[in-house]
Amino acid sequence: MNIFRLFGDLSHLAAIAILLLKIWKTRSCAGVSGKTQLLFAVCFITRYIDLFLHFVSLYNTEKVMKLIYISASVFTCYLIFFKFKATYDGNHDSMRAEFLIVPAAGLACLINTKFDAIEILWTFSIYLEAVAILPQLFLISKTGEAETITSHYLFAQGSYRALYILNWIYRYHYESHVDTIAIVAGVVQTILYCDFFYLYITKVVKGQKIVLPA
Amino acid sequence: KETNAAKDEL
């Protein structure tokens, strides 16, 4: 464990918590893409499938973190699609999730390190996570704005994988550890946030709201 | 060295 991965995981936890708080406090999921949250839930379940296969006692924080990620993302989907369904902006959350899931699944079968079920599920989860934020960014471009709290969520969510890139550089240098698939997908994932990061740093930090040129 | 086998990251 290194400082970059630690802060990456903390940033990821913060993002999940910020989104849950936003939906719970405002009792509304306006401006939140339900599809992105569904894709994240799929990512966690396919990536941590080992938790369900051979359930080992929660002896370390990693297992607890995995369970937190899975339960929090499923609970977030429950809030969006059931509890606060009336506030779900289905019209603007219109990016076809199939266009992300099918290519990720296909690519996972073509480019992986081992052709076995668990490895392919893990690879699918890595590829899907790289593009899972697209419906959320698409929704913001359609509505032309993002609530400040949603911007903070996106900033934390984008920072998590950016910090993981630093973690991979660190591990390459000190542990000669290389996970090409995760690195390439992580770089793509972080690049997708670039224009948002620019807007966040130039606007939200100064207290302004993000309004995209309609 | 590819060390994918040990999935030690979240």
Interface residues (C-beta under 8 A of the other chain):
Chain A: R5 D9 H12 E62 M65 K66 Y69 T113 K114 E119 W122 Y164 N167 S176 H177 V178 D179 T180 I181 A182
Chain B: K1 E2 T3 N4 A5 K7 D8 E9 L10
